[in-house]
Amino acid sequence: MRYEMRAEYGPSGPSDGVKTWHIAHGGTEVALCGRELDASALTQDPELWSRAPDLNCHTCGALFLRETPYMPAEHE
Ligand SMILES: [Zn+2]
């Protein structure tokens, strides 16, 4: 299973910047936590999950860890 980080924006959209990073299965627009995200939202490699922890969705993080025992960031 492939994963990607998908951005949730503030109320004004992308101009507000990224409000929260969620994790979604590759090619889908529904995050692991159940939130529907914009199809055009920015995505990035889940290896970057540990880069800005303050912006991470905690529910997605917990589910992601459960689904992927080998977090890339922990095995460099
Ligand atoms: Zn989430």
N, CA, C, O and the ligand as a Tripos MOL2 file, in Angstrom:
@<TRIPOS>MOLECULE
protein
  305   303    77     0     0
PROTEIN
NO_CHARGES

@<TRIPOS>ATOM
      1 N           0.8500   -1.2050    0.0000 N.3       1 MET1
      2 CA          0.0000    0.0000    0.0000 C.3       1 MET1
      3 C           0.8820    1.2500    0.0000 C.2       1 MET1
      4 O           1.8340    1.3730    0.7710 O.2       1 MET1
      5 N           0.5320    2.1470   -0.8740 N.am      2 ARG2
      6 CA          1.2930    3.3890   -0.9780 C.3       2 ARG2
      7 C           0.5720    4.4930   -0.2000 C.2       2 ARG2
      8 O          -0.6570    4.5440   -0.1950 O.2       2 ARG2
      9 N           1.3070    5.3450    0.4350 N.am      3 TYR3
     10 CA          0.7230    6.4340    1.2000 C.3       3 TYR3
     11 C           1.2580    7.7630    0.6960 C.2       3 TYR3
     12 O           2.3290    7.8390    0.0930 O.2       3 TYR3
     13 N           0.4850    8.8050    0.9590 N.am      4 GLU4
     14 CA          1.0160   10.1330    0.7120 C.3       4 GLU4
     15 C           0.4740   11.0860    1.7550 C.2       4 GLU4
     16 O          -0.6120   10.8740    2.2950 O.2       4 GLU4
     17 N           1.2150   12.1170    2.0340 N.am      5 MET5
     18 CA          0.7280   13.1730    2.9050 C.3       5 MET5
     19 C          -0.1120   14.1000    2.0560 C.2       5 MET5
     20 O           0.2580   14.4380    0.9320 O.2       5 MET5
     21 N          -1.2590   14.5160    2.6070 N.am      6 ARG6
     22 CA         -2.1340   15.3990    1.8490 C.3       6 ARG6
     23 C          -2.5150   16.5890    2.7350 C.2       6 ARG6
     24 O          -2.8620   16.4190    3.9040 O.2       6 ARG6
     25 N          -2.4460   17.7760    2.1720 N.am      7 ALA7
     26 CA         -2.6250   18.9910    2.9590 C.3       7 ALA7
     27 C          -4.0960   19.3360    3.1730 C.2       7 ALA7
     28 O          -4.9370   19.1660    2.2910 O.2       7 ALA7
     29 N          -4.3730   19.8320    4.3900 N.am      8 GLU8
     30 CA         -5.6610   20.4740    4.6510 C.3       8 GLU8
     31 C          -5.3560   21.9510    4.8360 C.2       8 GLU8
     32 O          -4.4690   22.3210    5.6060 O.2       8 GLU8
     33 N          -6.1080   22.8040    4.1140 N.am      9 TYR9
     34 CA         -5.8400   24.2270    4.1700 C.3       9 TYR9
     35 C          -6.7630   24.9240    5.1590 C.2       9 TYR9
     36 O          -7.7610   24.3570    5.6050 O.2       9 TYR9
     37 N          -6.4180   26.1480    5.4900 N.am     10 GLY10
     38 CA         -7.2740   26.9850    6.3300 C.3      10 GLY10
     39 C          -8.5260   27.3890    5.5730 C.2      10 GLY10
     40 O          -8.7360   26.9730    4.4340 O.2      10 GLY10
     41 N          -9.3730   28.2170    6.2250 N.am     11 PRO11
     42 CA        -10.6770   28.5830    5.6550 C.3      11 PRO11
     43 C         -10.6000   29.2470    4.2750 C.2      11 PRO11
     44 O         -11.5300   29.1220    3.4790 O.2      11 PRO11
     45 N          -9.5270   29.9340    3.9940 N.am     12 SER12
     46 CA         -9.4210   30.6250    2.7020 C.3      12 SER12
     47 C          -8.7450   29.7940    1.6340 C.2      12 SER12
     48 O          -8.4680   30.2900    0.5420 O.2      12 SER12
     49 N          -8.4790   28.5470    1.9340 N.am     13 GLY13
     50 CA         -7.8640   27.6940    0.9290 C.3      13 GLY13
     51 C          -6.3460   27.7910    0.9430 C.2      13 GLY13
     52 O          -5.7440   28.2290    1.9230 O.2      13 GLY13
     53 N          -5.7420   27.3740   -0.1650 N.am     14 PRO14
     54 CA         -4.2860   27.2890   -0.2400 C.3      14 PRO14
     55 C          -3.5560   28.5730    0.1390 C.2      14 PRO14
     56 O          -2.4120   28.5140    0.5900 O.2      14 PRO14
     57 N          -4.2030   29.7540   -0.0360 N.am     15 SER15
     58 CA         -3.5190   31.0030    0.2890 C.3      15 SER15
     59 C          -3.2650   31.1280    1.7860 C.2      15 SER15
     60 O          -2.4070   31.9070    2.2010 O.2      15 SER15
     61 N          -3.9950   30.3730    2.6010 N.am     16 ASP16
     62 CA         -3.7720   30.3750    4.0510 C.3      16 ASP16
     63 C          -2.5910   29.5100    4.4450 C.2      16 ASP16
     64 O          -2.1310   29.5480    5.5860 O.2      16 ASP16
     65 N          -2.1170   28.7500    3.5160 N.am     17 GLY17
     66 CA         -1.0530   27.8120    3.8420 C.3      17 GLY17
     67 C          -1.6190   26.5240    4.4030 C.2      17 GLY17
     68 O          -2.8230   26.3990    4.6220 O.2      17 GLY17
     69 N          -0.7400   25.5790    4.6290 N.am     18 VAL18
     70 CA         -1.1720   24.2660    5.1170 C.3      18 VAL18
     71 C          -1.5430   24.3700    6.5890 C.2      18 VAL18
     72 O          -0.7520   24.8280    7.4130 O.2      18 VAL18
     73 N          -2.7690   23.9340    6.9080 N.am     19 LYS19
     74 CA         -3.2240   23.9570    8.3000 C.3      19 LYS19
     75 C          -2.8500   22.6370    8.9860 C.2      19 LYS19
     76 O          -2.3410   22.6330   10.1070 O.2      19 LYS19
     77 N          -3.1060   21.5310    8.3060 N.am     20 THR20
     78 CA         -2.8100   20.2140    8.8690 C.3      20 THR20
     79 C          -2.3800   19.2830    7.7470 C.2      20 THR20
     80 O          -2.9040   19.3460    6.6350 O.2      20 THR20
     81 N          -1.4260   18.4250    8.0500 N.am     21 TRP21
     82 CA         -1.0570   17.3600    7.1220 C.3      21 TRP21
     83 C          -1.7430   16.0750    7.5480 C.2      21 TRP21
     84 O          -1.6510   15.6680    8.7060 O.2      21 TRP21
     85 N          -2.4260   15.4410    6.6160 N.am     22 HIS22
     86 CA         -3.0420   14.1440    6.8560 C.3      22 HIS22
     87 C          -2.3100   13.0990    6.0310 C.2      22 HIS22
     88 O          -1.4870   13.4220    5.1740 O.2      22 HIS22
     89 N          -2.6240   11.8450    6.3060 N.am     23 ILE23
     90 CA         -2.0890   10.7450    5.5020 C.3      23 ILE23
     91 C          -3.2490   10.1050    4.7560 C.2      23 ILE23
     92 O          -4.2820    9.7970    5.3510 O.2      23 ILE23
     93 N          -3.0820    9.9080    3.4690 N.am     24 ALA24
     94 CA         -4.1090    9.2280    2.6730 C.3      24 ALA24
     95 C          -3.4570    8.0940    1.8960 C.2      24 ALA24
     96 O          -2.2590    8.1360    1.6160 O.2      24 ALA24
     97 N          -4.2270    7.1030    1.5540 N.am     25 HIS25
     98 CA         -3.7300    6.0790    0.6450 C.3      25 HIS25
     99 C          -3.4820    6.7430   -0.7000 C.2      25 HIS25
    100 O          -4.2410    7.6200   -1.1140 O.2      25 HIS25
    101 N          -2.4290    6.3300   -1.3750 N.am     26 GLY26
    102 CA         -2.0670    6.9750   -2.6240 C.3      26 GLY26
    103 C          -3.2290    7.0610   -3.6010 C.2      26 GLY26
    104 O          -3.9050    6.0660   -3.8610 O.2      26 GLY26
    105 N          -3.4570    8.2460   -4.1380 N.am     27 GLY27
    106 CA         -4.4840    8.4240   -5.1490 C.3      27 GLY27
    107 C          -5.8940    8.6230   -4.6130 C.2      27 GLY27
    108 O          -6.8270    8.7960   -5.3970 O.2      27 GLY27
    109 N          -6.0720    8.6030   -3.2960 N.am     28 THR28
    110 CA         -7.3980    8.8430   -2.7310 C.3      28 THR28
    111 C          -7.4300   10.2020   -2.0440 C.2      28 THR28
    112 O          -6.3910   10.7690   -1.7060 O.2      28 THR28
    113 N          -8.6460   10.7150   -1.8440 N.am     29 GLU29
    114 CA         -8.7770   12.0380   -1.2410 C.3      29 GLU29
    115 C          -9.3720   11.9780    0.1540 C.2      29 GLU29
    116 O          -9.7270   13.0090    0.7260 O.2      29 GLU29
    117 N          -9.4820   10.7770    0.7040 N.am     30 VAL30
    118 CA         -9.9850   10.6440    2.0750 C.3      30 VAL30
    119 C          -8.8290   10.2040    2.9680 C.2      30 VAL30
    120 O          -8.2010    9.1700    2.7390 O.2      30 VAL30
    121 N          -8.5670   11.0110    3.9840 N.am     31 ALA31
    122 CA         -7.4650   10.7030    4.8840 C.3      31 ALA31
    123 C          -7.7810    9.4850    5.7380 C.2      31 ALA31
    124 O          -8.9340    9.0640    5.8350 O.2      31 ALA31
    125 N          -6.7440    8.9210    6.3580 N.am     32 LEU32
    126 CA         -6.9370    7.7680    7.2330 C.3      32 LEU32
    127 C          -7.9050    8.0970    8.3670 C.2      32 LEU32
    128 O          -8.6110    7.2110    8.8480 O.2      32 LEU32
    129 N          -7.9470    9.3500    8.7970 N.am     33 CYS33
    130 CA         -8.8200    9.7460    9.9010 C.3      33 CYS33
    131 C         -10.2570    9.9580    9.4210 C.2      33 CYS33
    132 O         -11.1420   10.2080   10.2380 O.2      33 CYS33
    133 N         -10.5020    9.8620    8.1210 N.am     34 GLY34
    134 CA        -11.8540    9.9930    7.6000 C.3      34 GLY34
    135 C         -12.1620   11.3490    6.9830 C.2      34 GLY34
    136 O         -13.2150   11.5240    6.3700 O.2      34 GLY34
    137 N         -11.2610   12.3080    7.1370 N.am     35 ARG35
    138 CA        -11.5090   13.6420    6.5930 C.3      35 ARG35
    139 C         -11.3450   13.6410    5.0770 C.2      35 ARG35
    140 O         -10.3750   13.1040    4.5420 O.2      35 ARG35
    141 N         -12.3070   14.2500    4.4000 N.am     36 GLU36
    142 CA        -12.2020   14.3810    2.9490 C.3      36 GLU36
    143 C         -11.3740   15.6030    2.6200 C.2      36 GLU36
    144 O         -11.6030   16.6920    3.1470 O.2      36 GLU36
    145 N         -10.4160   15.4080    1.7470 N.am     37 LEU37
    146 CA         -9.5050   16.4970    1.4120 C.3      37 LEU37
    147 C          -9.6660   16.8770   -0.0510 C.2      37 LEU37
    148 O         -10.1180   16.0900   -0.8820 O.2      37 LEU37
    149 N          -9.2780   18.1100   -0.3300 N.am     38 ASP38
    150 CA         -9.4140   18.6200   -1.6840 C.3      38 ASP38
    151 C          -8.5690   17.7990   -2.6590 C.2      38 ASP38
    152 O          -7.4160   17.4710   -2.3820 O.2      38 ASP38
    153 N          -9.1690   17.4760   -3.8010 N.am     39 ALA39
    154 CA         -8.4480   16.6830   -4.7960 C.3      39 ALA39
    155 C          -7.2100   17.4060   -5.3000 C.2      39 ALA39
    156 O          -6.2490   16.7760   -5.7420 O.2      39 ALA39
    157 N          -7.2370   18.7250   -5.2300 N.am     40 SER40
    158 CA         -6.0910   19.5010   -5.7250 C.3      40 SER40
    159 C          -5.1160   19.8460   -4.6040 C.2      40 SER40
    160 O          -4.1300   20.5470   -4.8310 O.2      40 SER40
    161 N          -5.3890   19.3590   -3.3990 N.am     41 ALA41
    162 CA         -4.5140   19.6900   -2.2720 C.3      41 ALA41
    163 C          -3.1040   19.1650   -2.5120 C.2      41 ALA41
    164 O          -2.8920   18.1460   -3.1700 O.2      41 ALA41
    165 N          -2.1710   19.8890   -1.9620 N.am     42 LEU42
    166 CA         -0.7650   19.5200   -2.0590 C.3      42 LEU42
    167 C          -0.5360   18.1440   -1.4320 C.2      42 LEU42
    168 O          -1.0970   17.8240   -0.3840 O.2      42 LEU42
    169 N           0.2800   17.3540   -2.0780 N.am     43 THR43
    170 CA          0.6720   16.0710   -1.4810 C.3      43 THR43
    171 C           2.1890   16.0190   -1.3900 C.2      43 THR43
    172 O           2.8980   16.7080   -2.1230 O.2      43 THR43
    173 N           2.6620   15.2020   -0.4890 N.am     44 GLN44
    174 CA          4.1060   14.9920   -0.4170 C.3      44 GLN44
    175 C           4.3990   13.6110    0.1410 C.2      44 GLN44
    176 O           3.5180   12.9350    0.6720 O.2      44 GLN44
    177 N           5.6370   13.2140    0.0120 N.am     45 ASP45
    178 CA          6.0410   11.8650    0.4140 C.3      45 ASP45
    179 C           5.9120   11.6920    1.9230 C.2      45 ASP45
    180 O           6.3170   12.5750    2.6780 O.2      45 ASP45
    181 N           5.3540   10.5690    2.3750 N.am     46 PRO46
    182 CA          5.2060   10.3450    3.8140 C.3      46 PRO46
    183 C           6.5190   10.2780    4.5740 C.2      46 PRO46
    184 O           6.5240   10.3170    5.8040 O.2      46 PRO46
    185 N           7.6220   10.1780    3.8630 N.am     47 GLU47
    186 CA          8.9140   10.2360    4.5580 C.3      47 GLU47
    187 C           9.1180   11.5790    5.2420 C.2      47 GLU47
    188 O           9.9500   11.7150    6.1390 O.2      47 GLU47
    189 N           8.3460   12.5700    4.8030 N.am     48 LEU48
    190 CA          8.4730   13.9050    5.3910 C.3      48 LEU48
    191 C           7.5830   14.0740    6.6160 C.2      48 LEU48
    192 O           7.5180   15.1610    7.1910 O.2      48 LEU48
    193 N           6.8910   13.0000    7.0220 N.am     49 TRP49
    194 CA          5.9260   13.0830    8.1290 C.3      49 TRP49
    195 C           6.5490   13.6480    9.3970 C.2      49 TRP49
    196 O           5.8940   14.3890   10.1300 O.2      49 TRP49
    197 N           7.8020   13.3090    9.6640 N.am     50 SER50
    198 CA          8.4270   13.7320   10.9150 C.3      50 SER50
    199 C           9.0370   15.1230   10.8210 C.2      50 SER50
    200 O           9.6170   15.6130   11.7900 O.2      50 SER50
    201 N           8.9120   15.7600    9.6680 N.am     51 ARG51
    202 CA          9.6040   17.0230    9.4650 C.3      51 ARG51
    203 C           8.9190   18.2020   10.1550 C.2      51 ARG51
    204 O           9.5980   19.0950   10.6620 O.2      51 ARG51
    205 N           7.5940   18.2180   10.1840 N.am     52 ALA52
    206 CA          6.8590   19.3230   10.8200 C.3      52 ALA52
    207 C           5.7570   18.7430   11.6930 C.2      52 ALA52
    208 O           4.5740   18.8690   11.3740 O.2      52 ALA52
    209 N           6.1440   18.1080   12.7950 N.am     53 PRO53
    210 CA          5.1650   17.3740   13.6270 C.3      53 PRO53
    211 C           4.0290   18.2490   14.1370 C.2      53 PRO53
    212 O           2.9330   17.7500   14.3940 O.2      53 PRO53
    213 N           4.2770   19.5470   14.2880 N.am     54 ASP54
    214 CA          3.2240   20.4300   14.8050 C.3      54 ASP54
    215 C           2.0190   20.4950   13.8830 C.2      54 ASP54
    216 O           0.9130   20.8020   14.3290 O.2      54 ASP54
    217 N           2.2200   20.2120   12.6050 N.am     55 LEU55
    218 CA          1.1330   20.3300   11.6330 C.3      55 LEU55
    219 C           0.4580   18.9900   11.3560 C.2      55 LEU55
    220 O          -0.4940   18.9180   10.5800 O.2      55 LEU55
    221 N           0.9490   17.9410   11.9870 N.am     56 ASN56
    222 CA          0.4270   16.6170   11.6580 C.3      56 ASN56
    223 C          -0.9030   16.3260   12.3450 C.2      56 ASN56
    224 O          -1.1320   16.7140   13.4900 O.2      56 ASN56
    225 N          -1.7710   15.6320   11.6150 N.am     57 CYS57
    226 CA         -3.0180   15.1380   12.1780 C.3      57 CYS57
    227 C          -2.6740   13.9520   13.0870 C.2      57 CYS57
    228 O          -2.0830   12.9680   12.6410 O.2      57 CYS57
    229 N          -3.0500   14.0580   14.3550 N.am     58 HIS58
    230 CA         -2.6510   13.0200   15.3120 C.3      58 HIS58
    231 C          -3.3310   11.6820   15.0180 C.2      58 HIS58
    232 O          -2.7370   10.6170   15.1880 O.2      58 HIS58
    233 N          -4.5840   11.7570   14.5750 N.am     59 THR59
    234 CA         -5.3060   10.5210   14.2650 C.3      59 THR59
    235 C          -4.6550    9.8100   13.0870 C.2      59 THR59
    236 O          -4.4360    8.6000   13.1250 O.2      59 THR59
    237 N          -4.3510   10.5610   12.0550 N.am     60 CYS60
    238 CA         -3.6750    9.9690   10.8960 C.3      60 CYS60
    239 C          -2.3300    9.3860   11.3070 C.2      60 CYS60
    240 O          -1.9590    8.3040   10.8530 O.2      60 CYS60
    241 N          -1.6000   10.0920   12.1610 N.am     61 GLY61
    242 CA         -0.3010    9.6160   12.5910 C.3      61 GLY61
    243 C          -0.4030    8.2710   13.2920 C.2      61 GLY61
    244 O           0.3910    7.3660   13.0360 O.2      61 GLY61
    245 N          -1.3910    8.1450   14.1820 N.am     62 ALA62
    246 CA         -1.5620    6.9050   14.9320 C.3      62 ALA62
    247 C          -1.9530    5.7630   14.0020 C.2      62 ALA62
    248 O          -1.4360    4.6520   14.1200 O.2      62 ALA62
    249 N          -2.8610    6.0400   13.0820 N.am     63 LEU63
    250 CA         -3.3170    5.0010   12.1540 C.3      63 LEU63
    251 C          -2.2100    4.6150   11.1840 C.2      63 LEU63
    252 O          -2.0510    3.4450   10.8360 O.2      63 LEU63
    253 N          -1.4560    5.6060   10.7580 N.am     64 PHE64
    254 CA         -0.3610    5.3630    9.8270 C.3      64 PHE64
    255 C           0.6750    4.4450   10.4880 C.2      64 PHE64
    256 O           1.1590    3.4970    9.8700 O.2      64 PHE64
    257 N           1.0060    4.7380   11.7450 N.am     65 LEU65
    258 CA          1.9720    3.9100   12.4700 C.3      65 LEU65
    259 C           1.4820    2.4790   12.6030 C.2      65 LEU65
    260 O           2.2540    1.5250   12.5120 O.2      65 LEU65
    261 N           0.1730    2.3520   12.8210 N.am     66 ARG66
    262 CA         -0.3710    1.0140   12.9940 C.3      66 ARG66
    263 C          -0.3230    0.2320   11.6800 C.2      66 ARG66
    264 O          -0.0700   -0.9720   11.6730 O.2      66 ARG66
    265 N          -0.5700    0.9320   10.5680 N.am     67 GLU67
    266 CA         -0.5930    0.2540    9.2620 C.3      67 GLU67
    267 C           0.8020    0.0150    8.7060 C.2      67 GLU67
    268 O           1.0130   -0.9070    7.9180 O.2      67 GLU67
    269 N           1.7510    0.8460    9.1150 N.am     68 THR68
    270 CA          3.0970    0.7220    8.5870 C.3      68 THR68
    271 C           4.0830    0.6270    9.7440 C.2      68 THR68
    272 O           4.5690    1.6470   10.2320 O.2      68 THR68
    273 N           4.3790   -0.5860   10.1840 N.am     69 PRO69
    274 CA          5.2910   -0.7610   11.3210 C.3      69 PRO69
    275 C           6.6710   -0.1710   11.0620 C.2      69 PRO69
    276 O           7.4120    0.1150   12.0030 O.2      69 PRO69
    277 N           7.0140    0.0080    9.8160 N.am     70 TYR70
    278 CA          8.3440    0.5370    9.5160 C.3      70 TYR70
    279 C           8.2380    1.9710    9.0290 C.2      70 TYR70
    280 O           8.2100    2.2410    7.8280 O.2      70 TYR70
    281 N           8.1810    2.8710    9.9770 N.am     71 MET71
    282 CA          8.1780    4.2840    9.6160 C.3      71 MET71
    283 C           9.5220    4.6360    8.9980 C.2      71 MET71
    284 O          10.5680    4.4130    9.6070 O.2      71 MET71
    285 N           9.4940    5.1810    7.7990 N.am     72 PRO72
    286 CA         10.7610    5.5010    7.1120 C.3      72 PRO72
    287 C          11.7090    6.3140    7.9870 C.2      72 PRO72
    288 O          12.9150    6.0690    7.9970 O.2      72 PRO72
    289 N          11.1630    7.2810    8.7210 N.am     73 ALA73
    290 CA         12.0110    8.1910    9.4900 C.3      73 ALA73
    291 C          12.7530    7.4750   10.6080 C.2      73 ALA73
    292 O          13.7750    7.9670   11.0860 O.2      73 ALA73
    293 N          12.2520    6.3200   11.0290 N.am     74 GLU74
    294 CA         12.8830    5.6180   12.1440 C.3      74 GLU74
    295 C          13.9180    4.6180   11.6710 C.2      74 GLU74
    296 O          14.5460    3.9420   12.4860 O.2      74 GLU74
    297 N          14.1020    4.5170   10.3740 N.am     75 HIS75
    298 CA         15.0140    3.4980    9.8580 C.3      75 HIS75
    299 C          15.9930    4.0820    8.8630 C.2      75 HIS75
    300 O          16.2950    3.4630    7.8430 O.2      75 HIS75
    301 N          16.4820    5.2510    9.1510 N.am     76 GLU76
    302 CA         17.4340    5.8460    8.2300 C.3      76 GLU76
    303 C          18.8390    5.3480    8.5170 C.2      76 GLU76
    304 O          19.7860    5.7440    7.8360 O.2      76 GLU76
    305 ZN         -6.1000   13.0980    9.4830 Zn       77 ZN77
@<TRIPOS>BOND
     1     1     2 1
     2     2     3 1
     3     3     4 2
     4     3     5 am
     5     5     6 1
     6     6     7 1
     7     7     8 2
     8     7     9 am
     9     9    10 1
    10    10    11 1
    11    11    12 2
    12    11    13 am
    13    13    14 1
    14    14    15 1
    15    15    16 2
    16    15    17 am
    17    17    18 1
    18    18    19 1
    19    19    20 2
    20    19    21 am
    21    21    22 1
    22    22    23 1
    23    23    24 2
    24    23    25 am
    25    25    26 1
    26    26    27 1
    27    27    28 2
    28    27    29 am
    29    29    30 1
    30    30    31 1
    31    31    32 2
    32    31    33 am
    33    33    34 1
    34    34    35 1
    35    35    36 2
    36    35    37 am
    37    37    38 1
    38    38    39 1
    39    39    40 2
    40    39    41 am
    41    41    42 1
    42    42    43 1
    43    43    44 2
    44    43    45 am
    45    45    46 1
    46    46    47 1
    47    47    48 2
    48    47    49 am
    49    49    50 1
    50    50    51 1
    51    51    52 2
    52    51    53 am
    53    53    54 1
    54    54    55 1
    55    55    56 2
    56    55    57 am
    57    57    58 1
    58    58    59 1
    59    59    60 2
    60    59    61 am
    61    61    62 1
    62    62    63 1
    63    63    64 2
    64    63    65 am
    65    65    66 1
    66    66    67 1
    67    67    68 2
    68    67    69 am
    69    69    70 1
    70    70    71 1
    71    71    72 2
    72    71    73 am
    73    73    74 1
    74    74    75 1
    75    75    76 2
    76    75    77 am
    77    77    78 1
    78    78    79 1
    79    79    80 2
    80    79    81 am
    81    81    82 1
    82    82    83 1
    83    83    84 2
    84    83    85 am
    85    85    86 1
    86    86    87 1
    87    87    88 2
    88    87    89 am
    89    89    90 1
    90    90    91 1
    91    91    92 2
    92    91    93 am
    93    93    94 1
    94    94    95 1
    95    95    96 2
    96    95    97 am
    97    97    98 1
    98    98    99 1
    99    99   100 2
   100    99   101 am
   101   101   102 1
   102   102   103 1
   103   103   104 2
   104   103   105 am
   105   105   106 1
   106   106   107 1
   107   107   108 2
   108   107   109 am
   109   109   110 1
   110   110   111 1
   111   111   112 2
   112   111   113 am
   113   113   114 1
   114   114   115 1
   115   115   116 2
   116   115   117 am
   117   117   118 1
   118   118   119 1
   119   119   120 2
   120   119   121 am
   121   121   122 1
   122   122   123 1
   123   123   124 2
   124   123   125 am
   125   125   126 1
   126   126   127 1
   127   127   128 2
   128   127   129 am
   129   129   130 1
   130   130   131 1
   131   131   132 2
   132   131   133 am
   133   133   134 1
   134   134   135 1
   135   135   136 2
   136   135   137 am
   137   137   138 1
   138   138   139 1
   139   139   140 2
   140   139   141 am
   141   141   142 1
   142   142   143 1
   143   143   144 2
   144   143   145 am
   145   145   146 1
   146   146   147 1
   147   147   148 2
   148   147   149 am
   149   149   150 1
   150   150   151 1
   151   151   152 2
   152   151   153 am
   153   153   154 1
   154   154   155 1
   155   155   156 2
   156   155   157 am
   157   157   158 1
   158   158   159 1
   159   159   160 2
   160   159   161 am
   161   161   162 1
   162   162   163 1
   163   163   164 2
   164   163   165 am
   165   165   166 1
   166   166   167 1
   167   167   168 2
   168   167   169 am
   169   169   170 1
   170   170   171 1
   171   171   172 2
   172   171   173 am
   173   173   174 1
   174   174   175 1
   175   175   176 2
   176   175   177 am
   177   177   178 1
   178   178   179 1
   179   179   180 2
   180   179   181 am
   181   181   182 1
   182   182   183 1
   183   183   184 2
   184   183   185 am
   185   185   186 1
   186   186   187 1
   187   187   188 2
   188   187   189 am
   189   189   190 1
   190   190   191 1
   191   191   192 2
   192   191   193 am
   193   193   194 1
   194   194   195 1
   195   195   196 2
   196   195   197 am
   197   197   198 1
   198   198   199 1
   199   199   200 2
   200   199   201 am
   201   201   202 1
   202   202   203 1
   203   203   204 2
   204   203   205 am
   205   205   206 1
   206   206   207 1
   207   207   208 2
   208   207   209 am
   209   209   210 1
   210   210   211 1
   211   211   212 2
   212   211   213 am
   213   213   214 1
   214   214   215 1
   215   215   216 2
   216   215   217 am
   217   217   218 1
   218   218   219 1
   219   219   220 2
   220   219   221 am
   221   221   222 1
   222   222   223 1
   223   223   224 2
   224   223   225 am
   225   225   226 1
   226   226   227 1
   227   227   228 2
   228   227   229 am
   229   229   230 1
   230   230   231 1
   231   231   232 2
   232   231   233 am
   233   233   234 1
   234   234   235 1
   235   235   236 2
   236   235   237 am
   237   237   238 1
   238   238   239 1
   239   239   240 2
   240   239   241 am
   241   241   242 1
   242   242   243 1
   243   243   244 2
   244   243   245 am
   245   245   246 1
   246   246   247 1
   247   247   248 2
   248   247   249 am
   249   249   250 1
   250   250   251 1
   251   251   252 2
   252   251   253 am
   253   253   254 1
   254   254   255 1
   255   255   256 2
   256   255   257 am
   257   257   258 1
   258   258   259 1
   259   259   260 2
   260   259   261 am
   261   261   262 1
   262   262   263 1
   263   263   264 2
   264   263   265 am
   265   265   266 1
   266   266   267 1
   267   267   268 2
   268   267   269 am
   269   269   270 1
   270   270   271 1
   271   271   272 2
   272   271   273 am
   273   273   274 1
   274   274   275 1
   275   275   276 2
   276   275   277 am
   277   277   278 1
   278   278   279 1
   279   279   280 2
   280   279   281 am
   281   281   282 1
   282   282   283 1
   283   283   284 2
   284   283   285 am
   285   285   286 1
   286   286   287 1
   287   287   288 2
   288   287   289 am
   289   289   290 1
   290   290   291 1
   291   291   292 2
   292   291   293 am
   293   293   294 1
   294   294   295 1
   295   295   296 2
   296   295   297 am
   297   297   298 1
   298   298   299 1
   299   299   300 2
   300   299   301 am
   301   301   302 1
   302   302   303 1
   303   303   304 2
@<TRIPOS>SUBSTRUCTURE
     1 MET1         2 RESIDUE 1 A MET
     2 ARG2         6 RESIDUE 1 A ARG
     3 TYR3        10 RESIDUE 1 A TYR
     4 GLU4        14 RESIDUE 1 A GLU
     5 MET5        18 RESIDUE 1 A MET
     6 ARG6        22 RESIDUE 1 A ARG
     7 ALA7        26 RESIDUE 1 A ALA
     8 GLU8        30 RESIDUE 1 A GLU
     9 TYR9        34 RESIDUE 1 A TYR
    10 GLY10       38 RESIDUE 1 A GLY
    11 PRO11       42 RESIDUE 1 A PRO
    12 SER12       46 RESIDUE 1 A SER
    13 GLY13       50 RESIDUE 1 A GLY
    14 PRO14       54 RESIDUE 1 A PRO
    15 SER15       58 RESIDUE 1 A SER
    16 ASP16       62 RESIDUE 1 A ASP
    17 GLY17       66 RESIDUE 1 A GLY
    18 VAL18       70 RESIDUE 1 A VAL
    19 LYS19       74 RESIDUE 1 A LYS
    20 THR20       78 RESIDUE 1 A THR
    21 TRP21       82 RESIDUE 1 A TRP
    22 HIS22       86 RESIDUE 1 A HIS
    23 ILE23       90 RESIDUE 1 A ILE
    24 ALA24       94 RESIDUE 1 A ALA
    25 HIS25       98 RESIDUE 1 A HIS
    26 GLY26      102 RESIDUE 1 A GLY
    27 GLY27      106 RESIDUE 1 A GLY
    28 THR28      110 RESIDUE 1 A THR
    29 GLU29      114 RESIDUE 1 A GLU
    30 VAL30      118 RESIDUE 1 A VAL
    31 ALA31      122 RESIDUE 1 A ALA
    32 LEU32      126 RESIDUE 1 A LEU
    33 CYS33      130 RESIDUE 1 A CYS
    34 GLY34      134 RESIDUE 1 A GLY
    35 ARG35      138 RESIDUE 1 A ARG
    36 GLU36      142 RESIDUE 1 A GLU
    37 LEU37      146 RESIDUE 1 A LEU
    38 ASP38      150 RESIDUE 1 A ASP
    39 ALA39      154 RESIDUE 1 A ALA
    40 SER40      158 RESIDUE 1 A SER
    41 ALA41      162 RESIDUE 1 A ALA
    42 LEU42      166 RESIDUE 1 A LEU
    43 THR43      170 RESIDUE 1 A THR
    44 GLN44      174 RESIDUE 1 A GLN
    45 ASP45      178 RESIDUE 1 A ASP
    46 PRO46      182 RESIDUE 1 A PRO
    47 GLU47      186 RESIDUE 1 A GLU
    48 LEU48      190 RESIDUE 1 A LEU
    49 TRP49      194 RESIDUE 1 A TRP
    50 SER50      198 RESIDUE 1 A SER
    51 ARG51      202 RESIDUE 1 A ARG
    52 ALA52      206 RESIDUE 1 A ALA
    53 PRO53      210 RESIDUE 1 A PRO
    54 ASP54      214 RESIDUE 1 A ASP
    55 LEU55      218 RESIDUE 1 A LEU
    56 ASN56      222 RESIDUE 1 A ASN
    57 CYS57      226 RESIDUE 1 A CYS
    58 HIS58      230 RESIDUE 1 A HIS
    59 THR59      234 RESIDUE 1 A THR
    60 CYS60      238 RESIDUE 1 A CYS
    61 GLY61      242 RESIDUE 1 A GLY
    62 ALA62      246 RESIDUE 1 A ALA
    63 LEU63      250 RESIDUE 1 A LEU
    64 PHE64      254 RESIDUE 1 A PHE
    65 LEU65      258 RESIDUE 1 A LEU
    66 ARG66      262 RESIDUE 1 A ARG
    67 GLU67      266 RESIDUE 1 A GLU
    68 THR68      270 RESIDUE 1 A THR
    69 PRO69      274 RESIDUE 1 A PRO
    70 TYR70      278 RESIDUE 1 A TYR
    71 MET71      282 RESIDUE 1 A MET
    72 PRO72      286 RESIDUE 1 A PRO
    73 ALA73      290 RESIDUE 1 A ALA
    74 GLU74      294 RESIDUE 1 A GLU
    75 HIS75      298 RESIDUE 1 A HIS
    76 GLU76      302 RESIDUE 1 A GLU
    77 ZN77       305 GROUP 0 **** ****
